[in-house]
């Protein structure tokens, strides 16, 4: 059994919105304090529900075609974003390899030349 501390006698007008951890476990004494505490908790719950947008979510679940449409749009946007990002990444890698190839470094230059030869052979074989 957990014992809770009682609140000191403070009128509701003098209370502040600052929540003290020591005051969280206190039990209100008078019915007015109990009602004020209940109101404060209810207000806090409603604000949290509003922040979580639960009403919009349940409305979306009741309209399955809108949910499908939004998922299609978000999937398409995600796919286009991945394609654009990979294009920039691959272009950057190719540019770096070209710069390294232009430096004629002994080990890296031979490696890049091998890659170029492999790609050229593959292009010659596939005439489609």
Secondary structure by P-SEA (a helix, b strand, c coil): cbbbbbccccccccccccccccccccccccaaaaaaaaaaaaaaaaaaaaaaaaaaaaaaaacaaaaaaaaaaaaaaaaaaaaaaaaaaaaaaaaaaaaaaaaccaaaaaaaaaaaaaaaaaaaaccc
